[in-house]
Protein backbone atom coordinates (compact mmCIF):
# COMPACT_ATOMS: atom_id res chain seq x y z
CA UNK A 1 0.00 0.00 0.00
CA UNK A 2 1.21 3.57 -0.63
CA UNK A 3 2.90 5.33 2.23
CA UNK A 4 1.27 8.71 2.90
CA UNK A 5 3.39 11.42 4.54
CA UNK A 6 3.21 15.20 4.84
CA UNK A 7 4.16 15.68 1.18
CA UNK A 8 1.79 14.01 -1.31
CA UNK A 9 3.82 11.94 -3.74
CA UNK A 10 3.10 11.06 -7.36
CA UNK A 11 4.42 8.00 -9.18
CA UNK A 12 4.80 8.43 -12.93
CA UNK A 13 4.92 5.94 -15.81
CA UNK A 14 5.79 7.46 -19.20
CA UNK A 15 5.34 5.41 -22.38
CA UNK A 16 5.58 6.15 -26.08
CA UNK A 17 7.54 8.51 -28.31
CA UNK A 18 9.64 11.59 -27.46
CA UNK A 19 6.57 13.78 -27.94
CA UNK A 20 4.88 11.87 -25.12
CA UNK A 21 8.07 12.25 -23.06
CA UNK A 22 7.76 16.03 -23.39
CA UNK A 23 4.13 15.81 -22.24
CA UNK A 24 5.29 13.83 -19.20
CA UNK A 25 7.98 16.41 -18.45
CA UNK A 26 5.43 19.22 -18.54
CA UNK A 27 3.05 17.40 -16.22
CA UNK A 28 5.87 16.55 -13.81
CA UNK A 29 7.03 20.17 -13.85
CA UNK A 30 3.53 21.38 -12.92
CA UNK A 31 3.26 18.76 -10.18
CA UNK A 32 6.63 19.74 -8.73
CA UNK A 33 5.78 23.46 -8.93
CA UNK A 34 2.70 22.80 -6.81
CA UNK A 35 4.78 21.05 -4.17
CA UNK A 36 4.04 17.41 -4.96
CA UNK A 37 6.86 14.96 -4.43
CA UNK A 38 7.80 12.51 -7.19
CA UNK A 39 8.14 8.88 -6.16
CA UNK A 40 10.48 6.51 -8.04
CA UNK A 41 8.40 3.47 -7.09
CA UNK A 42 4.81 2.42 -6.48
CA UNK A 43 5.19 1.88 -2.73
CA UNK A 44 6.21 5.47 -2.08
CA UNK A 45 3.43 6.98 -4.21
CA UNK A 46 0.04 8.18 -3.04
CA UNK A 47 -1.21 8.20 -6.65
CA UNK A 48 0.20 7.09 -10.00
CA UNK A 49 -0.12 8.84 -13.37
CA UNK A 50 0.30 6.64 -16.45
CA UNK A 51 1.03 8.49 -19.72
CA UNK A 52 -0.01 6.03 -22.43
CA UNK A 53 0.69 5.37 -26.12
CA UNK A 54 -1.97 4.16 -28.52
CA UNK A 55 -0.39 4.38 -31.97
CA UNK A 56 -0.25 0.65 -32.82
CA UNK A 57 -1.77 -2.47 -31.30
CA UNK A 58 1.44 -3.43 -29.49
CA UNK A 59 1.58 0.02 -27.87
CA UNK A 60 -2.07 -0.28 -26.81
CA UNK A 61 -1.36 -3.61 -25.11
CA UNK A 62 1.76 -2.22 -23.43
CA UNK A 63 -0.24 0.74 -22.12
CA UNK A 64 -3.09 -1.43 -20.82
CA UNK A 65 -0.57 -3.71 -19.12
CA UNK A 66 1.15 -0.71 -17.52
CA UNK A 67 -2.19 0.58 -16.21
CA UNK A 68 -2.94 -2.87 -14.79
CA UNK A 69 0.45 -3.07 -13.11
CA UNK A 70 0.01 0.38 -11.54
CA UNK A 71 -3.44 -0.59 -10.25
CA UNK A 72 -2.12 -3.85 -8.84
CA UNK A 73 0.91 -2.26 -7.18
CA UNK A 74 -0.66 1.00 -6.02
CA UNK A 75 -4.40 1.07 -6.64
CA UNK A 76 -4.84 4.80 -7.33
CA UNK A 77 -4.25 5.58 -11.01
CA UNK A 78 -4.90 8.52 -13.34
CA UNK A 79 -4.50 7.74 -17.06
CA UNK A 80 -3.48 10.27 -19.71
CA UNK A 81 -1.87 10.26 -23.19
CA UNK A 82 -2.82 9.07 -26.65
CA UNK A 83 -4.71 5.98 -25.51
CA UNK A 84 -6.79 8.26 -23.31
CA UNK A 85 -8.85 9.16 -26.37
CA UNK A 86 -10.22 5.62 -26.11
CA UNK A 87 -11.50 6.01 -22.56
CA UNK A 88 -14.16 3.31 -23.00
CA UNK A 89 -11.47 0.75 -23.86
CA UNK A 90 -9.46 1.69 -20.78
CA UNK A 91 -12.46 1.63 -18.45
CA UNK A 92 -13.71 -1.69 -19.87
CA UNK A 93 -10.33 -3.24 -19.12
CA UNK A 94 -9.60 -1.32 -15.92
CA UNK A 95 -12.78 0.15 -14.38
CA UNK A 96 -10.88 1.05 -11.17
CA UNK A 97 -8.92 3.95 -12.74
CA UNK A 98 -9.65 7.28 -11.10
CA UNK A 99 -9.69 9.39 -14.27
CA UNK A 100 -8.84 9.24 -17.99
CA UNK A 101 -7.66 12.20 -20.09
CA UNK A 102 -6.31 12.51 -23.63
CA UNK A 103 -2.95 13.58 -25.06
CA UNK A 104 -1.31 16.85 -23.93
CA UNK A 105 -4.29 17.46 -21.62
CA UNK A 106 -2.17 19.07 -18.93
CA UNK A 107 -4.94 20.98 -17.16
CA UNK A 108 -7.24 17.94 -17.11
CA UNK A 109 -4.49 15.78 -15.58
CA UNK A 110 -3.86 18.36 -12.88
CA UNK A 111 -7.60 18.61 -12.18
CA UNK A 112 -7.76 14.82 -11.73
CA UNK A 113 -4.75 14.81 -9.43
CA UNK A 114 -6.18 17.69 -7.38
CA UNK A 115 -9.50 15.86 -7.03
CA UNK A 116 -7.93 12.68 -5.66
CA UNK A 117 -4.78 14.03 -3.99
CA UNK A 118 -4.93 17.74 -3.04
CA UNK A 119 -1.65 19.68 -3.23
CA UNK A 120 0.18 20.78 -0.08
CA UNK A 121 -0.81 24.16 1.31
CA UNK A 122 2.69 25.64 0.87
CA UNK A 123 4.39 24.28 -2.24
CA UNK A 124 8.18 24.30 -2.29
CA UNK A 125 8.48 26.20 -5.53
CA UNK A 126 12.15 26.93 -4.87
CA UNK A 127 12.86 23.24 -5.55
CA UNK A 128 11.76 23.59 -9.18
CA UNK A 129 14.72 24.07 -11.56
CA UNK A 130 14.32 26.85 -14.14
CA UNK A 131 14.36 24.35 -17.02
CA UNK A 132 11.55 22.31 -15.44
CA UNK A 133 11.56 18.58 -14.72
CA UNK A 134 13.24 16.52 -17.46
CA UNK A 135 13.13 12.75 -18.01
CA UNK A 136 16.19 12.77 -20.26
CA UNK A 137 19.83 12.88 -19.07
CA UNK A 138 21.03 16.35 -18.15
CA UNK A 139 23.01 16.94 -21.35
CA UNK A 140 20.24 16.54 -23.93
CA UNK A 141 16.55 17.45 -24.05
CA UNK A 142 13.56 17.30 -26.37
CA UNK A 143 11.89 20.58 -27.35
CA UNK A 144 8.40 20.17 -28.77
CA UNK A 145 7.52 23.03 -31.11
CA UNK A 146 3.94 22.10 -32.00
CA UNK A 147 1.10 19.72 -31.30
CA UNK A 148 -1.04 17.79 -33.76
CA UNK A 149 -0.86 17.28 -37.51
CA UNK A 150 -2.81 18.41 -40.58
CA UNK A 151 -2.06 15.26 -42.60
CA UNK A 152 -4.45 12.37 -42.85
CA UNK A 153 -2.13 9.48 -43.66
CA UNK A 154 -4.26 6.37 -44.04
CA UNK A 155 -2.25 4.28 -41.56
CA UNK A 156 -2.15 6.93 -38.80
CA UNK A 157 -4.63 7.91 -36.09
CA UNK A 158 -2.49 10.59 -34.45
CA UNK A 159 -4.62 13.55 -35.70
CA UNK A 160 -7.61 11.90 -34.07
CA UNK A 161 -5.69 11.69 -30.80
CA UNK A 162 -3.77 14.97 -30.85
CA UNK A 163 -5.81 17.12 -33.24
CA UNK A 164 -4.71 19.45 -36.03
CA UNK A 165 -1.44 21.38 -36.04
CA UNK A 166 -1.03 23.96 -33.25
CA UNK A 167 2.35 25.71 -33.31
CA UNK A 168 3.92 27.18 -30.18
CA UNK A 169 4.97 30.85 -30.39
CA UNK A 170 8.58 31.04 -31.53
CA UNK A 171 9.50 33.29 -28.61
CA UNK A 172 8.19 30.70 -26.15
CA UNK A 173 10.17 27.93 -27.88
CA UNK A 174 13.36 30.01 -27.84
CA UNK A 175 12.95 30.93 -24.17
CA UNK A 176 12.60 27.24 -23.27
CA UNK A 177 15.63 26.32 -25.40
CA UNK A 178 17.73 29.07 -23.86
CA UNK A 179 16.84 27.97 -20.32
CA UNK A 180 17.75 24.38 -21.15
CA UNK A 181 21.15 25.38 -22.51
CA UNK A 182 21.81 27.63 -19.52
CA UNK A 183 21.02 24.62 -17.31
CA UNK A 184 23.69 22.51 -19.02
CA UNK A 185 21.90 20.91 -21.96
CA UNK A 186 24.31 20.37 -24.85
CA UNK A 187 21.92 18.96 -27.44
CA UNK A 188 18.41 20.16 -28.31
CA UNK A 189 16.25 17.64 -30.16
CA UNK A 190 13.47 19.48 -32.01
CA UNK A 191 10.31 17.38 -32.23
CA UNK A 192 6.65 17.60 -33.24
CA UNK A 193 4.27 15.55 -35.36
CA UNK A 194 5.25 17.61 -38.43
CA UNK A 195 8.27 19.84 -37.84
CA UNK A 196 8.39 21.24 -41.39
CA UNK A 197 4.87 22.66 -41.04
CA UNK A 198 5.80 24.76 -38.00
CA UNK A 199 3.93 28.07 -38.16
CA UNK A 200 1.53 27.16 -40.98
CA UNK A 201 -1.47 27.33 -38.65
CA UNK A 202 -0.49 30.80 -37.40
CA UNK A 203 0.25 32.10 -40.91
CA UNK A 204 3.85 32.50 -39.71
CA UNK A 205 2.88 35.14 -37.17
CA UNK A 206 5.68 37.34 -35.83
CA UNK A 207 6.66 36.79 -32.20
CA UNK A 208 9.48 38.17 -30.03
CA UNK A 209 12.53 36.73 -28.26
CA UNK A 210 14.98 38.96 -26.37
CA UNK A 211 13.18 41.95 -27.88
CA UNK A 212 13.80 40.74 -31.45
CA UNK A 213 10.96 40.05 -33.89
CA UNK A 214 11.02 36.47 -35.20
CA UNK A 215 8.79 34.91 -37.84
CA UNK A 216 7.13 31.67 -36.73
CA UNK A 217 8.57 29.30 -39.33
CA UNK A 218 11.07 26.45 -39.27
CA UNK A 219 13.92 28.32 -41.01
CA UNK A 220 13.72 31.31 -38.65
CA UNK A 221 13.51 28.99 -35.65
CA UNK A 222 16.52 26.99 -36.86
CA UNK A 223 18.59 30.17 -37.32
CA UNK A 224 17.72 31.40 -33.83
CA UNK A 225 18.42 28.02 -32.23
CA UNK A 226 21.76 28.00 -34.04
CA UNK A 227 22.83 30.99 -31.95
CA UNK A 228 22.75 28.87 -28.78
CA UNK A 229 25.91 26.95 -27.74
CA UNK A 230 24.41 23.50 -28.27
CA UNK A 231 23.81 20.92 -30.95
CA UNK A 232 20.40 21.34 -32.62
CA UNK A 233 18.92 18.21 -34.20
CA UNK A 234 15.75 18.16 -36.35
CA UNK A 235 13.26 15.27 -36.10
CA UNK A 236 10.02 14.36 -37.92
CA UNK A 237 10.69 16.55 -40.94
CA UNK A 238 8.34 16.15 -43.90
CA UNK A 239 10.03 16.87 -47.26
CA UNK A 240 8.27 20.17 -47.94
CA UNK A 241 10.01 22.79 -50.13
CA UNK A 242 10.98 24.85 -47.06
CA UNK A 243 13.27 22.01 -45.94
CA UNK A 244 15.60 23.03 -48.78
CA UNK A 245 16.34 26.22 -46.83
CA UNK A 246 17.59 24.24 -43.82
CA UNK A 247 20.39 22.52 -45.72
CA UNK A 248 22.63 25.63 -46.09
CA UNK A 249 22.24 26.21 -42.33
CA UNK A 250 23.60 22.71 -41.79
CA UNK A 251 26.47 23.30 -44.18
CA UNK A 252 27.32 26.47 -42.23
CA UNK A 253 27.27 24.64 -38.88
CA UNK A 254 24.29 26.48 -37.38
CA UNK A 255 22.35 23.25 -36.84
CA UNK A 256 23.46 19.63 -37.08
CA UNK A 257 23.69 18.14 -40.59
CA UNK A 258 21.00 15.61 -39.71
CA UNK A 259 17.45 15.09 -40.90
CA UNK A 260 14.97 12.61 -39.50
CA UNK A 261 12.49 12.31 -42.38
CA UNK A 262 9.87 9.50 -42.32
CA UNK A 263 9.51 8.60 -46.01
CA UNK A 264 7.54 5.34 -45.43
CA UNK A 265 7.90 3.81 -48.94
CA UNK A 266 9.44 4.04 -52.39
CA UNK A 267 6.54 2.90 -54.57
CA UNK A 268 4.27 5.64 -55.99
CA UNK A 269 1.16 3.45 -55.73
CA UNK A 270 1.82 2.56 -52.09
CA UNK A 271 2.62 6.17 -51.20
CA UNK A 272 -0.68 7.19 -52.80
CA UNK A 273 -2.56 4.57 -50.79
CA UNK A 274 -0.79 5.84 -47.66
CA UNK A 275 -1.75 9.45 -48.57
CA UNK A 276 1.85 10.53 -48.21
CA UNK A 277 2.98 13.96 -49.47
CA UNK A 278 6.10 13.08 -51.53
CA UNK A 279 6.99 11.19 -54.71
CA UNK A 280 9.96 8.83 -54.46
CA UNK A 281 11.68 9.86 -57.70
CA UNK A 282 11.62 13.55 -56.75
CA UNK A 283 12.91 12.63 -53.32
CA UNK A 284 16.02 11.04 -54.83
CA UNK A 285 16.68 14.21 -56.82
CA UNK A 286 16.37 16.34 -53.71
CA UNK A 287 18.65 14.06 -51.68
CA UNK A 288 21.31 14.45 -54.35
CA UNK A 289 20.92 18.24 -54.29
CA UNK A 290 21.07 18.38 -50.49
CA UNK A 291 24.21 16.28 -50.42
CA UNK A 292 25.86 18.52 -53.00
CA UNK A 293 25.26 21.49 -50.65
CA UNK A 294 26.08 19.64 -47.41
CA UNK A 295 28.16 16.50 -48.10
CA UNK A 296 28.23 15.53 -44.40
CA UNK A 297 24.40 15.39 -44.22
CA UNK A 298 23.13 12.33 -42.33
CA UNK A 299 19.66 11.12 -43.20
CA UNK A 300 17.45 8.93 -41.03
CA UNK A 301 14.08 7.59 -42.15
CA UNK A 302 11.40 5.05 -41.34
CA UNK A 303 9.52 2.75 -43.71
CA UNK A 304 6.55 0.39 -43.64
CA UNK A 305 6.55 -2.94 -45.48
CA UNK A 306 3.51 -5.12 -46.07
CA UNK A 307 1.07 -2.22 -46.43
CA UNK A 308 -2.31 -3.39 -47.82
CA UNK A 309 -2.03 -3.81 -51.58
CA UNK A 310 1.79 -3.82 -51.60
CA UNK A 311 2.79 -6.11 -54.47
CA UNK A 312 6.12 -7.79 -55.09
CA UNK A 313 6.80 -5.11 -57.70
CA UNK A 314 6.06 -2.39 -55.12
CA UNK A 315 8.47 -4.00 -52.67
CA UNK A 316 11.20 -4.18 -55.32
CA UNK A 317 10.68 -0.48 -56.00
CA UNK A 318 11.19 0.14 -52.29
CA UNK A 319 14.45 -1.85 -52.30
CA UNK A 320 15.59 0.03 -55.41
CA UNK A 321 14.85 3.33 -53.63
CA UNK A 322 16.86 2.19 -50.61
CA UNK A 323 19.85 1.20 -52.78
CA UNK A 324 19.84 4.56 -54.55
CA UNK A 325 19.07 6.77 -51.54
CA UNK A 326 21.79 5.18 -49.36
CA UNK A 327 20.33 6.55 -46.14
CA UNK A 328 22.49 6.59 -43.03
CA UNK A 329 19.98 5.32 -40.49
CA UNK A 330 16.76 3.45 -41.22
CA UNK A 331 13.96 1.94 -39.19
CA UNK A 332 11.37 -0.36 -40.71
CA UNK A 333 8.11 -1.86 -39.47
CA UNK A 334 5.80 -4.52 -40.80
CA UNK A 335 2.39 -2.94 -41.30
CA UNK A 336 0.08 -3.44 -38.34
CA UNK A 337 -3.61 -2.50 -38.47
CA UNK A 338 -4.50 0.27 -36.02
CA UNK A 339 -8.02 0.56 -34.74
CA UNK A 340 -9.61 3.58 -36.41
CA UNK A 341 -7.10 3.92 -39.30
CA UNK A 342 -8.46 4.34 -42.84
CA UNK A 343 -5.97 1.78 -44.16
CA UNK A 344 -7.92 -0.97 -42.42
CA UNK A 345 -10.52 -0.77 -45.20
CA UNK A 346 -8.00 -1.20 -48.03
CA UNK A 347 -8.15 -4.35 -50.14
CA UNK A 348 -5.46 -7.03 -50.57
CA UNK A 349 -3.90 -7.33 -47.11
CA UNK A 350 -0.42 -8.82 -47.14
CA UNK A 351 -0.05 -12.14 -45.25
CA UNK A 352 1.89 -11.89 -41.99
CA UNK A 353 4.53 -14.38 -43.11
CA UNK A 354 5.20 -12.33 -46.26
CA UNK A 355 5.39 -9.11 -44.22
CA UNK A 356 8.12 -10.68 -42.10
CA UNK A 357 10.04 -11.95 -45.16
CA UNK A 358 9.99 -8.47 -46.66
CA UNK A 359 11.00 -6.87 -43.36
CA UNK A 360 14.00 -9.19 -43.06
CA UNK A 361 15.05 -8.57 -46.68
CA UNK A 362 14.71 -4.80 -46.23
CA UNK A 363 16.76 -4.73 -43.02
CA UNK A 364 19.46 -6.99 -44.49
CA UNK A 365 19.90 -4.60 -47.40
CA UNK A 366 20.03 -1.58 -45.10
CA UNK A 367 22.55 -3.33 -42.84
CA UNK A 368 24.87 -3.68 -45.85
CA UNK A 369 24.45 0.01 -46.70
CA UNK A 370 24.99 1.09 -43.10
CA UNK A 371 28.09 -1.09 -42.75
CA UNK A 372 29.61 0.37 -45.92
CA UNK A 373 28.84 3.98 -44.94
CA UNK A 374 30.25 3.56 -41.43
CA UNK A 375 33.39 1.83 -42.72
CA UNK A 376 34.03 4.82 -44.99
CA UNK A 377 34.41 6.99 -41.87
CA UNK A 378 37.33 4.98 -40.47
CA UNK A 379 40.40 7.17 -40.17
CA UNK A 380 38.47 10.41 -39.98
CA UNK A 381 38.28 12.86 -37.09
CA UNK A 382 34.89 13.72 -35.62
CA UNK A 383 33.44 15.67 -32.73
CA UNK A 384 31.34 13.46 -30.48
CA UNK A 385 29.10 14.07 -27.47
CA UNK A 386 29.66 11.84 -24.43
CA UNK A 387 26.56 10.01 -23.14
CA UNK A 388 27.94 7.48 -20.63
CA UNK A 389 31.25 6.81 -18.89
CA UNK A 390 32.40 3.73 -16.97
CA UNK A 391 35.69 2.00 -16.11
CA UNK A 392 35.84 0.10 -19.40
CA UNK A 393 34.65 2.49 -22.10
CA UNK A 394 32.98 5.75 -23.03
CA UNK A 395 29.72 5.74 -24.99
CA UNK A 396 29.35 8.81 -27.19
CA UNK A 397 27.47 9.92 -30.29
CA UNK A 398 28.50 11.71 -33.45
CA UNK A 399 26.58 14.44 -35.24
CA UNK A 400 24.96 11.67 -37.30
CA UNK A 401 23.47 9.87 -34.29
CA UNK A 402 20.37 10.80 -32.30
CA UNK A 403 20.07 9.35 -28.80
CA UNK A 404 18.27 6.03 -28.30
CA UNK A 405 17.49 5.43 -31.99
CA UNK A 406 20.79 5.63 -33.87
CA UNK A 407 24.26 4.21 -33.29
CA UNK A 408 27.02 5.02 -30.83
CA UNK A 409 30.69 5.92 -30.92
CA UNK A 410 32.47 3.58 -28.50
CA UNK A 411 35.78 4.68 -26.99
CA UNK A 412 37.57 1.81 -25.24
CA UNK A 413 39.36 2.42 -21.96
CA UNK A 414 38.98 4.65 -18.93
CA UNK A 415 39.06 8.38 -19.69
CA UNK A 416 38.56 11.50 -17.60
CA UNK A 417 35.29 12.46 -19.24
CA UNK A 418 31.71 13.17 -18.16
CA UNK A 419 28.32 12.97 -19.89
CA UNK A 420 27.81 16.18 -21.83
CA UNK A 421 31.48 16.61 -22.76
CA UNK A 422 32.42 17.20 -26.40
CA UNK A 423 35.61 15.47 -27.54
CA UNK A 424 37.50 15.10 -30.80
CA UNK A 425 38.09 11.47 -31.76
CA UNK A 426 39.73 9.48 -34.53
CA UNK A 427 37.52 6.69 -35.87
CA UNK A 428 39.37 3.37 -35.69
CA UNK A 429 36.70 0.80 -36.59
CA UNK A 430 33.03 0.10 -37.29
CA UNK A 431 30.36 -2.58 -37.49
CA UNK A 432 26.78 -2.58 -38.83
CA UNK A 433 25.60 0.16 -36.48
CA UNK A 434 28.38 1.66 -34.33
CA UNK A 435 31.75 3.34 -34.68
CA UNK A 436 34.82 2.67 -32.55
CA UNK A 437 37.25 5.48 -31.81
CA UNK A 438 40.05 6.87 -29.69
CA UNK A 439 40.58 10.45 -28.51
CA UNK A 440 42.36 12.36 -31.25
CA UNK A 441 45.91 13.43 -30.58
CA UNK A 442 46.54 17.16 -30.60
C-alpha angles and dihedrals in degrees: 000000000000117000111233118206136161092288114059109231130210125206115208132202115188120192135173137030131347090268089061089047089058090050089052091049091052093049092047090049091053091047092050092046089057091052101258117146120230116229121208092207141035096249094060095046127095090195135006128219116203116198104202139202123217105171099114134012094260090054091049091053092046090051094048090048091050091051090050092050092050091050092048095047099037112006099213111087136166115193125208138156136068096324088054088080085071095057093154091059091050094047092046090055098035112020091169095072113119097220142349125211133171133245120310089000093145098159093047091051091051091048090053092048092048091051094053102028115022117213121252116271094242111035117205095234091165088071092065113098116226092245092054127233113321129194093198126080114279096258100059135036141178118240114197111207100183145006129229133008137251095210123097102204108181095233096048132083097178095109088056090053101037103022131223124330116297113177122206116234109268092232090056091049092049093048090053092047092049092050091050093052092046087053092056104272110149100183128044115199109202112212142171136132090270113011095178091060093058109143098011092114092052093045086244092295117198116250133173136245122177087350093303122122112238128185114232100241135110097253094051091045091050092050092050093046088050089065091066119089095246141085112268116205124188121218135183095020117171113210097252119153091257089066087072088069092058095060096072088051088057092047089052093050097245093122131011117280090243133113126186101200119168103215096168099194148005101219117094093215093051092045088052091051089049090049090232120168102229139066116226097225093052089047091059090052091051093048089054091050093048092050091050089057096039111020092182092059113136117205126201123185143165129224139190122219125192095034111168109280095016106148129198088258090053091051091050089052088054092052090047089052091050092050092050098040094049094197119196100224127019136179122192134189134190108239113265122189113244120206108253097018118132091225089071089077095053119113128241104038114202115243114251093239091054091047089056093047090052092045091053093047091048094049092045090055092047091048089058091049093046092048092051094047093048092047089055089063094060110119095024128116119237139174111239135186117229116234104169137011130194138153094276107040149347120243112210140158134227127221087268095059128078117200119269096001107055134046133287138234107231119204112192120220138032114301134175095249137124134205108276095035119129115218136176113236139180113228110235104172148352145199133191094301114005141056126222120213149162128219108275117249116242 
